[in-house]
Structure formats: C-alpha cells, structure tokens
Amino acid sequence: MNPHFASIVFGLSAQADSALNGQLPPGAETLPGTNPRQVAQTLIDTLAMLEAKTQGNLDPDEAKLLADALTALRFRFVQGGGGIN
C-alpha cells in the first residue's frame, strides 16, 4: 500500500469524523454558513470522488481502505453523525 495514499484517506476520514462529532478546526466557525454536518458531507464527497477517479488503479488493500472508510463515514452521516442532529 502506498503510504501517501493511505495518509490522504486517513487524513480526510479523520477530518470528516471530527466534523461528525461537531468539531471544526479553530476559526472555521467564523466562516459564514459553515456547520459541521456540511463540512463532513464535503469531506465524504471528496473521498467518494477519490474512489471514482482511482477506480481500477488501486491495489486491493488501498481499494479496501477507501471503501471501508467511506462505508463507515456514510453510515455515521445517515445515522445523524454522533453528536450532530
């Protein structure tokens, strides 16, 4: 597995997970119209775009890492994102 690819997936997943927990980076709350759920959706959409654009070019471990991350995040998003209503 390419460590750079894994780093991108883990990084975006961690950011989406934090947003689903209602946490945004310092200063983000000052941006108009920014809410954690929208940020989480954007990050999940980014991972989905990465999956679509790399389809057929990933080794099995990379494809599984990305698919598993997306499945978990989408499930949490649909369930309400933990602390977010």
PyMOL Python script that loads the backbone (N, CA, C, O; Angstrom):
from pymol import cmd

cmd.read_pdbstr("""\
ATOM      1  N   MET A   1       0.848  -1.181   0.000  1.00  0.00           N
ATOM      2  CA  MET A   1       0.000   0.000   0.000  1.00  0.00           C
ATOM      3  C   MET A   1       0.892   1.241   0.000  1.00  0.00           C
ATOM      4  O   MET A   1       1.871   1.332   0.740  1.00  0.00           O
ATOM      5  N   ASN A   2       0.523   2.172  -0.840  1.00  0.00           N
ATOM      6  CA  ASN A   2       1.262   3.426  -0.911  1.00  0.00           C
ATOM      7  C   ASN A   2       0.966   4.245   0.347  1.00  0.00           C
ATOM      8  O   ASN A   2      -0.193   4.561   0.614  1.00  0.00           O
ATOM      9  N   PRO A   3       1.997   4.592   1.121  1.00  0.00           N
ATOM     10  CA  PRO A   3       1.759   5.320   2.369  1.00  0.00           C
ATOM     11  C   PRO A   3       1.168   6.713   2.136  1.00  0.00           C
ATOM     12  O   PRO A   3       0.454   7.229   2.996  1.00  0.00           O
ATOM     13  N   HIS A   4       1.450   7.316   1.007  1.00  0.00           N
ATOM     14  CA  HIS A   4       0.895   8.638   0.717  1.00  0.00           C
ATOM     15  C   HIS A   4      -0.613   8.546   0.479  1.00  0.00           C
ATOM     16  O   HIS A   4      -1.374   9.401   0.932  1.00  0.00           O
ATOM     17  N   PHE A   5      -1.031   7.515  -0.228  1.00  0.00           N
ATOM     18  CA  PHE A   5      -2.457   7.300  -0.457  1.00  0.00           C
ATOM     19  C   PHE A   5      -3.169   7.049   0.872  1.00  0.00           C
ATOM     20  O   PHE A   5      -4.212   7.640   1.152  1.00  0.00           O
ATOM     21  N   ALA A   6      -2.591   6.167   1.681  1.00  0.00           N
ATOM     22  CA  ALA A   6      -3.178   5.858   2.983  1.00  0.00           C
ATOM     23  C   ALA A   6      -3.271   7.115   3.839  1.00  0.00           C
ATOM     24  O   ALA A   6      -4.265   7.314   4.539  1.00  0.00           O
ATOM     25  N   SER A   7      -2.260   7.956   3.792  1.00  0.00           N
ATOM     26  CA  SER A   7      -2.257   9.194   4.561  1.00  0.00           C
ATOM     27  C   SER A   7      -3.397  10.119   4.138  1.00  0.00           C
ATOM     28  O   SER A   7      -4.043  10.738   4.983  1.00  0.00           O
ATOM     29  N   ILE A   8      -3.639  10.212   2.847  1.00  0.00           N
ATOM     30  CA  ILE A   8      -4.744  11.043   2.346  1.00  0.00           C
ATOM     31  C   ILE A   8      -6.077  10.499   2.857  1.00  0.00           C
ATOM     32  O   ILE A   8      -6.908  11.254   3.360  1.00  0.00           O
ATOM     33  N   VAL A   9      -6.276   9.195   2.726  1.00  0.00           N
ATOM     34  CA  VAL A   9      -7.537   8.592   3.157  1.00  0.00           C
ATOM     35  C   VAL A   9      -7.720   8.761   4.660  1.00  0.00           C
ATOM     36  O   VAL A   9      -8.789   9.170   5.111  1.00  0.00           O
ATOM     37  N   PHE A  10      -6.683   8.450   5.439  1.00  0.00           N
ATOM     38  CA  PHE A  10      -6.789   8.591   6.893  1.00  0.00           C
ATOM     39  C   PHE A  10      -7.021  10.039   7.302  1.00  0.00           C
ATOM     40  O   PHE A  10      -7.820  10.310   8.199  1.00  0.00           O
ATOM     41  N   GLY A  11      -6.334  10.963   6.659  1.00  0.00           N
ATOM     42  CA  GLY A  11      -6.480  12.376   6.995  1.00  0.00           C
ATOM     43  C   GLY A  11      -7.878  12.902   6.715  1.00  0.00           C
ATOM     44  O   GLY A  11      -8.489  13.544   7.570  1.00  0.00           O
ATOM     45  N   LEU A  12      -8.382  12.631   5.523  1.00  0.00           N
ATOM     46  CA  LEU A  12      -9.729  13.088   5.183  1.00  0.00           C
ATOM     47  C   LEU A  12     -10.787  12.397   6.055  1.00  0.00           C
ATOM     48  O   LEU A  12     -11.772  13.018   6.456  1.00  0.00           O
ATOM     49  N   SER A  13     -10.574  11.123   6.338  1.00  0.00           N
ATOM     50  CA  SER A  13     -11.513  10.386   7.194  1.00  0.00           C
ATOM     51  C   SER A  13     -11.532  10.961   8.606  1.00  0.00           C
ATOM     52  O   SER A  13     -12.599  11.119   9.198  1.00  0.00           O
ATOM     53  N   ALA A  14     -10.374  11.270   9.138  1.00  0.00           N
ATOM     54  CA  ALA A  14     -10.289  11.832  10.487  1.00  0.00           C
ATOM     55  C   ALA A  14     -10.966  13.203  10.550  1.00  0.00           C
ATOM     56  O   ALA A  14     -11.647  13.518  11.526  1.00  0.00           O
ATOM     57  N   GLN A  15     -10.778  14.008   9.517  1.00  0.00           N
ATOM     58  CA  GLN A  15     -11.430  15.315   9.482  1.00  0.00           C
ATOM     59  C   GLN A  15     -12.945  15.164   9.402  1.00  0.00           C
ATOM     60  O   GLN A  15     -13.676  15.879  10.088  1.00  0.00           O
ATOM     61  N   ALA A  16     -13.419  14.246   8.575  1.00  0.00           N
ATOM     62  CA  ALA A  16     -14.861  14.014   8.466  1.00  0.00           C
ATOM     63  C   ALA A  16     -15.415  13.490   9.790  1.00  0.00           C
ATOM     64  O   ALA A  16     -16.495  13.897  10.218  1.00  0.00           O
ATOM     65  N   ASP A  17     -14.681  12.594  10.433  1.00  0.00           N
ATOM     66  CA  ASP A  17     -15.102  12.051  11.717  1.00  0.00           C
ATOM     67  C   ASP A  17     -15.211  13.160  12.765  1.00  0.00           C
ATOM     68  O   ASP A  17     -16.171  13.200  13.535  1.00  0.00           O
ATOM     69  N   SER A  18     -14.229  14.053  12.790  1.00  0.00           N
ATOM     70  CA  SER A  18     -14.276  15.179  13.725  1.00  0.00           C
ATOM     71  C   SER A  18     -15.486  16.066  13.449  1.00  0.00           C
ATOM     72  O   SER A  18     -16.170  16.497  14.377  1.00  0.00           O
ATOM     73  N   ALA A  19     -15.745  16.334  12.183  1.00  0.00           N
ATOM     74  CA  ALA A  19     -16.904  17.160  11.831  1.00  0.00           C
ATOM     75  C   ALA A  19     -18.200  16.473  12.248  1.00  0.00           C
ATOM     76  O   ALA A  19     -19.125  17.131  12.723  1.00  0.00           O
ATOM     77  N   LEU A  20     -18.272  15.156  12.072  1.00  0.00           N
ATOM     78  CA  LEU A  20     -19.464  14.427  12.512  1.00  0.00           C
ATOM     79  C   LEU A  20     -19.633  14.461  14.019  1.00  0.00           C
ATOM     80  O   LEU A  20     -20.740  14.282  14.526  1.00  0.00           O
ATOM     81  N   ASN A  21     -18.550  14.688  14.736  1.00  0.00           N
ATOM     82  CA  ASN A  21     -18.595  14.843  16.191  1.00  0.00           C
ATOM     83  C   ASN A  21     -18.852  16.286  16.593  1.00  0.00           C
ATOM     84  O   ASN A  21     -18.866  16.609  17.781  1.00  0.00           O
ATOM     85  N   GLY A  22     -19.059  17.163  15.598  1.00  0.00           N
ATOM     86  CA  GLY A  22     -19.353  18.563  15.877  1.00  0.00           C
ATOM     87  C   GLY A  22     -18.135  19.443  16.047  1.00  0.00           C
ATOM     88  O   GLY A  22     -18.256  20.594  16.464  1.00  0.00           O
ATOM     89  N   GLN A  23     -16.962  18.920  15.730  1.00  0.00           N
ATOM     90  CA  GLN A  23     -15.723  19.666  15.912  1.00  0.00           C
ATOM     91  C   GLN A  23     -15.202  20.171  14.574  1.00  0.00           C
ATOM     92  O   GLN A  23     -15.069  19.414  13.612  1.00  0.00           O
ATOM     93  N   LEU A  24     -14.910  21.464  14.536  1.00  0.00           N
ATOM     94  CA  LEU A  24     -14.309  22.066  13.349  1.00  0.00           C
ATOM     95  C   LEU A  24     -12.955  22.649  13.726  1.00  0.00           C
ATOM     96  O   LEU A  24     -12.706  22.923  14.900  1.00  0.00           O
ATOM     97  N   PRO A  25     -12.082  22.842  12.748  1.00  0.00           N
ATOM     98  CA  PRO A  25     -10.790  23.457  13.053  1.00  0.00           C
ATOM     99  C   PRO A  25     -10.987  24.854  13.631  1.00  0.00           C
ATOM    100  O   PRO A  25     -11.982  25.511  13.324  1.00  0.00           O
ATOM    101  N   PRO A  26     -10.059  25.316  14.458  1.00  0.00           N
ATOM    102  CA  PRO A  26     -10.163  26.666  15.019  1.00  0.00           C
ATOM    103  C   PRO A  26     -10.329  27.707  13.914  1.00  0.00           C
ATOM    104  O   PRO A  26      -9.611  27.693  12.914  1.00  0.00           O
ATOM    105  N   GLY A  27     -11.268  28.588  14.110  1.00  0.00           N
ATOM    106  CA  GLY A  27     -11.520  29.650  13.147  1.00  0.00           C
ATOM    107  C   GLY A  27     -12.587  29.323  12.131  1.00  0.00           C
ATOM    108  O   GLY A  27     -13.134  30.233  11.507  1.00  0.00           O
ATOM    109  N   ALA A  28     -12.902  28.055  11.942  1.00  0.00           N
ATOM    110  CA  ALA A  28     -13.889  27.664  10.934  1.00  0.00           C
ATOM    111  C   ALA A  28     -15.275  28.189  11.278  1.00  0.00           C
ATOM    112  O   ALA A  28     -16.083  28.457  10.389  1.00  0.00           O
ATOM    113  N   GLU A  29     -15.547  28.335  12.567  1.00  0.00           N
ATOM    114  CA  GLU A  29     -16.875  28.797  12.970  1.00  0.00           C
ATOM    115  C   GLU A  29     -17.120  30.251  12.566  1.00  0.00           C
ATOM    116  O   GLU A  29     -18.261  30.712  12.571  1.00  0.00           O
ATOM    117  N   THR A  30     -16.067  30.967  12.220  1.00  0.00           N
ATOM    118  CA  THR A  30     -16.227  32.365  11.809  1.00  0.00           C
ATOM    119  C   THR A  30     -16.637  32.492  10.341  1.00  0.00           C
ATOM    120  O   THR A  30     -17.063  33.564   9.912  1.00  0.00           O
ATOM    121  N   LEU A  31     -16.514  31.427   9.580  1.00  0.00           N
ATOM    122  CA  LEU A  31     -16.922  31.462   8.177  1.00  0.00           C
ATOM    123  C   LEU A  31     -18.437  31.405   8.090  1.00  0.00           C
ATOM    124  O   LEU A  31     -19.065  30.577   8.749  1.00  0.00           O
ATOM    125  N   PRO A  32     -19.029  32.274   7.286  1.00  0.00           N
ATOM    126  CA  PRO A  32     -20.490  32.298   7.215  1.00  0.00           C
ATOM    127  C   PRO A  32     -21.062  31.001   6.643  1.00  0.00           C
ATOM    128  O   PRO A  32     -20.566  30.471   5.649  1.00  0.00           O
ATOM    129  N   GLY A  33     -22.107  30.508   7.287  1.00  0.00           N
ATOM    130  CA  GLY A  33     -22.802  29.330   6.794  1.00  0.00           C
ATOM    131  C   GLY A  33     -22.097  28.009   7.012  1.00  0.00           C
ATOM    132  O   GLY A  33     -22.539  26.982   6.498  1.00  0.00           O
ATOM    133  N   THR A  34     -21.010  28.014   7.763  1.00  0.00           N
ATOM    134  CA  THR A  34     -20.267  26.776   7.986  1.00  0.00           C
ATOM    135  C   THR A  34     -20.866  26.023   9.166  1.00  0.00           C
ATOM    136  O   THR A  34     -21.005  26.565  10.262  1.00  0.00           O
ATOM    137  N   ASN A  35     -21.215  24.775   8.923  1.00  0.00           N
ATOM    138  CA  ASN A  35     -21.626  23.939  10.040  1.00  0.00           C
ATOM    139  C   ASN A  35     -20.956  22.575   9.882  1.00  0.00           C
ATOM    140  O   ASN A  35     -20.624  22.167   8.769  1.00  0.00           O
ATOM    141  N   PRO A  36     -20.761  21.882  10.985  1.00  0.00           N
ATOM    142  CA  PRO A  36     -20.022  20.619  10.942  1.00  0.00           C
ATOM    143  C   PRO A  36     -20.600  19.575   9.989  1.00  0.00           C
ATOM    144  O   PRO A  36     -19.849  18.842   9.345  1.00  0.00           O
ATOM    145  N   ARG A  37     -21.906  19.504   9.898  1.00  0.00           N
ATOM    146  CA  ARG A  37     -22.527  18.500   9.028  1.00  0.00           C
ATOM    147  C   ARG A  37     -22.202  18.769   7.556  1.00  0.00           C
ATOM    148  O   ARG A  37     -21.947  17.833   6.799  1.00  0.00           O
ATOM    149  N   GLN A  38     -22.211  20.039   7.149  1.00  0.00           N
ATOM    150  CA  GLN A  38     -21.852  20.384   5.772  1.00  0.00           C
ATOM    151  C   GLN A  38     -20.389  20.074   5.491  1.00  0.00           C
ATOM    152  O   GLN A  38     -20.044  19.602   4.407  1.00  0.00           O
ATOM    153  N   VAL A  39     -19.539  20.339   6.459  1.00  0.00           N
ATOM    154  CA  VAL A  39     -18.111  20.039   6.302  1.00  0.00           C
ATOM    155  C   VAL A  39     -17.916  18.537   6.153  1.00  0.00           C
ATOM    156  O   VAL A  39     -17.164  18.091   5.286  1.00  0.00           O
ATOM    157  N   ALA A  40     -18.589  17.753   6.993  1.00  0.00           N
ATOM    158  CA  ALA A  40     -18.494  16.291   6.912  1.00  0.00           C
ATOM    159  C   ALA A  40     -18.951  15.805   5.541  1.00  0.00           C
ATOM    160  O   ALA A  40     -18.304  14.947   4.940  1.00  0.00           O
ATOM    161  N   GLN A  41     -20.060  16.345   5.042  1.00  0.00           N
ATOM    162  CA  GLN A  41     -20.573  15.924   3.741  1.00  0.00           C
ATOM    163  C   GLN A  41     -19.570  16.234   2.637  1.00  0.00           C
ATOM    164  O   GLN A  41     -19.369  15.417   1.738  1.00  0.00           O
ATOM    165  N   THR A  42     -18.947  17.392   2.694  1.00  0.00           N
ATOM    166  CA  THR A  42     -17.949  17.763   1.688  1.00  0.00           C
ATOM    167  C   THR A  42     -16.757  16.821   1.721  1.00  0.00           C
ATOM    168  O   THR A  42     -16.250  16.426   0.671  1.00  0.00           O
ATOM    169  N   LEU A  43     -16.307  16.461   2.903  1.00  0.00           N
ATOM    170  CA  LEU A  43     -15.170  15.545   3.021  1.00  0.00           C
ATOM    171  C   LEU A  43     -15.532  14.140   2.551  1.00  0.00           C
ATOM    172  O   LEU A  43     -14.719  13.477   1.906  1.00  0.00           O
ATOM    173  N   ILE A  44     -16.728  13.684   2.862  1.00  0.00           N
ATOM    174  CA  ILE A  44     -17.186  12.374   2.379  1.00  0.00           C
ATOM    175  C   ILE A  44     -17.281  12.398   0.853  1.00  0.00           C
ATOM    176  O   ILE A  44     -16.881  11.442   0.189  1.00  0.00           O
ATOM    177  N   ASP A  45     -17.804  13.478   0.307  1.00  0.00           N
ATOM    178  CA  ASP A  45     -17.885  13.615  -1.148  1.00  0.00           C
ATOM    179  C   ASP A  45     -16.500  13.625  -1.786  1.00  0.00           C
ATOM    180  O   ASP A  45     -16.316  13.096  -2.882  1.00  0.00           O
ATOM    181  N   THR A  46     -15.536  14.220  -1.108  1.00  0.00           N
ATOM    182  CA  THR A  46     -14.157  14.239  -1.611  1.00  0.00           C
ATOM    183  C   THR A  46     -13.589  12.825  -1.656  1.00  0.00           C
ATOM    184  O   THR A  46     -12.955  12.445  -2.640  1.00  0.00           O
ATOM    185  N   LEU A  47     -13.808  12.047  -0.606  1.00  0.00           N
ATOM    186  CA  LEU A  47     -13.355  10.655  -0.604  1.00  0.00           C
ATOM    187  C   LEU A  47     -14.054   9.847  -1.693  1.00  0.00           C
ATOM    188  O   LEU A  47     -13.427   8.998  -2.327  1.00  0.00           O
ATOM    189  N   ALA A  48     -15.341  10.098  -1.919  1.00  0.00           N
ATOM    190  CA  ALA A  48     -16.072   9.392  -2.975  1.00  0.00           C
ATOM    191  C   ALA A  48     -15.513   9.753  -4.349  1.00  0.00           C
ATOM    192  O   ALA A  48     -15.414   8.892  -5.223  1.00  0.00           O
ATOM    193  N   MET A  49     -15.152  11.010  -4.542  1.00  0.00           N
ATOM    194  CA  MET A  49     -14.546  11.437  -5.802  1.00  0.00           C
ATOM    195  C   MET A  49     -13.202  10.747  -5.988  1.00  0.00           C
ATOM    196  O   MET A  49     -12.873  10.310  -7.091  1.00  0.00           O
ATOM    197  N   LEU A  50     -12.421  10.647  -4.909  1.00  0.00           N
ATOM    198  CA  LEU A  50     -11.137   9.961  -4.969  1.00  0.00           C
ATOM    199  C   LEU A  50     -11.335   8.498  -5.362  1.00  0.00           C
ATOM    200  O   LEU A  50     -10.569   7.956  -6.159  1.00  0.00           O
ATOM    201  N   GLU A  51     -12.353   7.870  -4.808  1.00  0.00           N
ATOM    202  CA  GLU A  51     -12.651   6.476  -5.150  1.00  0.00           C
ATOM    203  C   GLU A  51     -13.004   6.349  -6.633  1.00  0.00           C
ATOM    204  O   GLU A  51     -12.519   5.444  -7.311  1.00  0.00           O
ATOM    205  N   ALA A  52     -13.834   7.241  -7.128  1.00  0.00           N
ATOM    206  CA  ALA A  52     -14.252   7.183  -8.535  1.00  0.00           C
ATOM    207  C   ALA A  52     -13.073   7.437  -9.476  1.00  0.00           C
ATOM    208  O   ALA A  52     -12.931   6.756 -10.492  1.00  0.00           O
ATOM    209  N   LYS A  53     -12.245   8.396  -9.145  1.00  0.00           N
ATOM    210  CA  LYS A  53     -11.135   8.769 -10.029  1.00  0.00           C
ATOM    211  C   LYS A  53      -9.988   7.763 -10.016  1.00  0.00           C
ATOM    212  O   LYS A  53      -9.188   7.717 -10.951  1.00  0.00           O
ATOM    213  N   THR A  54      -9.906   6.955  -8.952  1.00  0.00           N
ATOM    214  CA  THR A  54      -8.814   5.982  -8.865  1.00  0.00           C
ATOM    215  C   THR A  54      -9.272   4.553  -9.147  1.00  0.00           C
ATOM    216  O   THR A  54      -8.480   3.615  -9.061  1.00  0.00           O
ATOM    217  N   GLN A  55     -10.547   4.393  -9.481  1.00  0.00           N
ATOM    218  CA  GLN A  55     -11.086   3.050  -9.721  1.00  0.00           C
ATOM    219  C   GLN A  55     -10.259   2.321 -10.776  1.00  0.00           C
ATOM    220  O   GLN A  55     -10.001   2.850 -11.858  1.00  0.00           O
ATOM    221  N   GLY A  56      -9.851   1.109 -10.445  1.00  0.00           N
ATOM    222  CA  GLY A  56      -9.053   0.302 -11.348  1.00  0.00           C
ATOM    223  C   GLY A  56      -7.558   0.561 -11.246  1.00  0.00           C
ATOM    224  O   GLY A  56      -6.767  -0.139 -11.879  1.00  0.00           O
ATOM    225  N   ASN A  57      -7.160   1.551 -10.464  1.00  0.00           N
ATOM    226  CA  ASN A  57      -5.742   1.893 -10.332  1.00  0.00           C
ATOM    227  C   ASN A  57      -5.198   1.669  -8.923  1.00  0.00           C
ATOM    228  O   ASN A  57      -4.045   2.000  -8.646  1.00  0.00           O
ATOM    229  N   LEU A  58      -6.008   1.117  -8.042  1.00  0.00           N
ATOM    230  CA  LEU A  58      -5.575   0.885  -6.664  1.00  0.00           C
ATOM    231  C   LEU A  58      -5.278  -0.590  -6.459  1.00  0.00           C
ATOM    232  O   LEU A  58      -5.876  -1.460  -7.093  1.00  0.00           O
ATOM    233  N   ASP A  59      -4.335  -0.851  -5.552  1.00  0.00           N
ATOM    234  CA  ASP A  59      -4.145  -2.254  -5.202  1.00  0.00           C
ATOM    235  C   ASP A  59      -5.288  -2.650  -4.258  1.00  0.00           C
ATOM    236  O   ASP A  59      -5.970  -1.773  -3.726  1.00  0.00           O
ATOM    237  N   PRO A  60      -5.505  -3.930  -4.045  1.00  0.00           N
ATOM    238  CA  PRO A  60      -6.663  -4.371  -3.252  1.00  0.00           C
ATOM    239  C   PRO A  60      -6.724  -3.760  -1.847  1.00  0.00           C
ATOM    240  O   PRO A  60      -7.806  -3.425  -1.367  1.00  0.00           O
ATOM    241  N   ASP A  61      -5.573  -3.615  -1.191  1.00  0.00           N
ATOM    242  CA  ASP A  61      -5.558  -3.029   0.151  1.00  0.00           C
ATOM    243  C   ASP A  61      -5.983  -1.564   0.127  1.00  0.00           C
ATOM    244  O   ASP A  61      -6.709  -1.113   1.012  1.00  0.00           O
ATOM    245  N   GLU A  62      -5.536  -0.828  -0.876  1.00  0.00           N
ATOM    246  CA  GLU A  62      -5.906   0.586  -0.992  1.00  0.00           C
ATOM    247  C   GLU A  62      -7.398   0.733  -1.275  1.00  0.00           C
ATOM    248  O   GLU A  62      -8.069   1.580  -0.685  1.00  0.00           O
ATOM    249  N   ALA A  63      -7.910  -0.095  -2.178  1.00  0.00           N
ATOM    250  CA  ALA A  63      -9.337  -0.047  -2.511  1.00  0.00           C
ATOM    251  C   ALA A  63     -10.183  -0.378  -1.286  1.00  0.00           C
ATOM    252  O   ALA A  63     -11.211   0.257  -1.053  1.00  0.00           O
ATOM    253  N   LYS A  64      -9.756  -1.373  -0.500  1.00  0.00           N
ATOM    254  CA  LYS A  64     -10.492  -1.755   0.710  1.00  0.00           C
ATOM    255  C   LYS A  64     -10.443  -0.647   1.746  1.00  0.00           C
ATOM    256  O   LYS A  64     -11.459  -0.343   2.372  1.00  0.00           O
ATOM    257  N   LEU A  65      -9.280  -0.038   1.938  1.00  0.00           N
ATOM    258  CA  LEU A  65      -9.143   1.059   2.891  1.00  0.00           C
ATOM    259  C   LEU A  65     -10.123   2.177   2.559  1.00  0.00           C
ATOM    260  O   LEU A  65     -10.834   2.669   3.435  1.00  0.00           O
ATOM    261  N   LEU A  66     -10.158   2.571   1.304  1.00  0.00           N
ATOM    262  CA  LEU A  66     -11.023   3.663   0.871  1.00  0.00           C
ATOM    263  C   LEU A  66     -12.499   3.277   0.977  1.00  0.00           C
ATOM    264  O   LEU A  66     -13.312   4.062   1.465  1.00  0.00           O
ATOM    265  N   ALA A  67     -12.844   2.080   0.527  1.00  0.00           N
ATOM    266  CA  ALA A  67     -14.241   1.628   0.597  1.00  0.00           C
ATOM    267  C   ALA A  67     -14.718   1.523   2.045  1.00  0.00           C
ATOM    268  O   ALA A  67     -15.836   1.929   2.363  1.00  0.00           O
ATOM    269  N   ASP A  68     -13.874   0.982   2.919  1.00  0.00           N
ATOM    270  CA  ASP A  68     -14.246   0.847   4.327  1.00  0.00           C
ATOM    271  C   ASP A  68     -14.424   2.208   4.992  1.00  0.00           C
ATOM    272  O   ASP A  68     -15.355   2.405   5.773  1.00  0.00           O
ATOM    273  N   ALA A  69     -13.538   3.140   4.684  1.00  0.00           N
ATOM    274  CA  ALA A  69     -13.646   4.487   5.251  1.00  0.00           C
ATOM    275  C   ALA A  69     -14.948   5.143   4.803  1.00  0.00           C
ATOM    276  O   ALA A  69     -15.664   5.731   5.614  1.00  0.00           O
ATOM    277  N   LEU A  70     -15.251   5.043   3.523  1.00  0.00           N
ATOM    278  CA  LEU A  70     -16.486   5.638   3.008  1.00  0.00           C
ATOM    279  C   LEU A  70     -17.722   4.992   3.619  1.00  0.00           C
ATOM    280  O   LEU A  70     -18.667   5.691   3.988  1.00  0.00           O
ATOM    281  N   THR A  71     -17.726   3.681   3.729  1.00  0.00           N
ATOM    282  CA  THR A  71     -18.874   2.986   4.306  1.00  0.00           C
ATOM    283  C   THR A  71     -19.119   3.442   5.735  1.00  0.00           C
ATOM    284  O   THR A  71     -20.254   3.743   6.103  1.00  0.00           O
ATOM    285  N   ALA A  72     -18.074   3.495   6.537  1.00  0.00           N
ATOM    286  CA  ALA A  72     -18.214   3.897   7.936  1.00  0.00           C
ATOM    287  C   ALA A  72     -18.695   5.344   8.055  1.00  0.00           C
ATOM    288  O   ALA A  72     -19.581   5.641   8.856  1.00  0.00           O
ATOM    289  N   LEU A  73     -18.114   6.237   7.263  1.00  0.00           N
ATOM    290  CA  LEU A  73     -18.500   7.645   7.336  1.00  0.00           C
ATOM    291  C   LEU A  73     -19.923   7.867   6.838  1.00  0.00           C
ATOM    292  O   LEU A  73     -20.680   8.633   7.434  1.00  0.00           O
ATOM    293  N   ARG A  74     -20.281   7.207   5.763  1.00  0.00           N
ATOM    294  CA  ARG A  74     -21.649   7.356   5.245  1.00  0.00           C
ATOM    295  C   ARG A  74     -22.672   6.839   6.245  1.00  0.00           C
ATOM    296  O   ARG A  74     -23.732   7.438   6.428  1.00  0.00           O
ATOM    297  N   PHE A  75     -22.350   5.725   6.890  1.00  0.00           N
ATOM    298  CA  PHE A  75     -23.249   5.170   7.896  1.00  0.00           C
ATOM    299  C   PHE A  75     -23.441   6.158   9.037  1.00  0.00           C
ATOM    300  O   PHE A  75     -24.570   6.413   9.456  1.00  0.00           O
ATOM    301  N   ARG A  76     -22.345   6.716   9.543  1.00  0.00           N
ATOM    302  CA  ARG A  76     -22.429   7.694  10.633  1.00  0.00           C
ATOM    303  C   ARG A  76     -23.207   8.925  10.192  1.00  0.00           C
ATOM    304  O   ARG A  76     -23.999   9.465  10.965  1.00  0.00           O
ATOM    305  N   PHE A  77     -22.991   9.374   8.961  1.00  0.00           N
ATOM    306  CA  PHE A  77     -23.677  10.562   8.467  1.00  0.00           C
ATOM    307  C   PHE A  77     -25.194  10.304   8.432  1.00  0.00           C
ATOM    308  O   PHE A  77     -25.975  11.139   8.887  1.00  0.00           O
ATOM    309  N   VAL A  78     -25.598   9.171   7.902  1.00  0.00           N
ATOM    310  CA  VAL A  78     -27.013   8.837   7.792  1.00  0.00           C
ATOM    311  C   VAL A  78     -27.635   8.666   9.182  1.00  0.00           C
ATOM    312  O   VAL A  78     -28.796   9.015   9.394  1.00  0.00           O
ATOM    313  N   GLN A  79     -26.864   8.133  10.115  1.00  0.00           N
ATOM    314  CA  GLN A  79     -27.366   7.921  11.471  1.00  0.00           C
ATOM    315  C   GLN A  79     -27.450   9.217  12.274  1.00  0.00           C
ATOM    316  O   GLN A  79     -27.957   9.214  13.395  1.00  0.00           O
ATOM    317  N   GLY A  80     -26.966  10.304  11.723  1.00  0.00           N
ATOM    318  CA  GLY A  80     -27.053  11.582  12.420  1.00  0.00           C
ATOM    319  C   GLY A  80     -25.716  12.119  12.859  1.00  0.00           C
ATOM    320  O   GLY A  80     -25.651  13.195  13.453  1.00  0.00           O
ATOM    321  N   GLY A  81     -24.642  11.395  12.581  1.00  0.00           N
ATOM    322  CA  GLY A  81     -23.307  11.920  12.849  1.00  0.00           C
ATOM    323  C   GLY A  81     -22.921  12.014  14.298  1.00  0.00           C
ATOM    324  O   GLY A  81     -22.198  12.936  14.677  1.00  0.00           O
ATOM    325  N   GLY A  82     -23.374  11.098  15.123  1.00  0.00           N
ATOM    326  CA  GLY A  82     -22.955  11.127  16.517  1.00  0.00           C
ATOM    327  C   GLY A  82     -23.637  12.250  17.257  1.00  0.00           C
ATOM    328  O   GLY A  82     -24.828  12.158  17.553  1.00  0.00           O
ATOM    329  N   GLY A  83     -22.902  13.326  17.569  1.00  0.00           N
ATOM    330  CA  GLY A  83     -23.450  14.429  18.361  1.00  0.00           C
ATOM    331  C   GLY A  83     -24.185  15.470  17.562  1.00  0.00           C
ATOM    332  O   GLY A  83     -24.631  16.464  18.136  1.00  0.00           O
ATOM    333  N   ILE A  84     -24.337  15.293  16.262  1.00  0.00           N
ATOM    334  CA  ILE A  84     -24.993  16.292  15.432  1.00  0.00           C
ATOM    335  C   ILE A  84     -26.429  15.858  15.143  1.00  0.00           C
ATOM    336  O   ILE A  84     -26.682  14.698  14.817  1.00  0.00           O
ATOM    337  N   ASN A  85     -27.354  16.787  15.264  1.00  0.00           N
ATOM    338  CA  ASN A  85     -28.758  16.492  14.941  1.00  0.00           C
ATOM    339  C   ASN A  85     -29.112  16.976  13.572  1.00  0.00           C
ATOM    340  O   ASN A  85     -30.251  16.814  13.134  1.00  0.00           O
TER     341      ASN A  85
END
""", "prot")
cmd.dss("prot")
cmd.show_as("cartoon", "prot")
cmd.util.cbc("prot")
cmd.orient("prot")
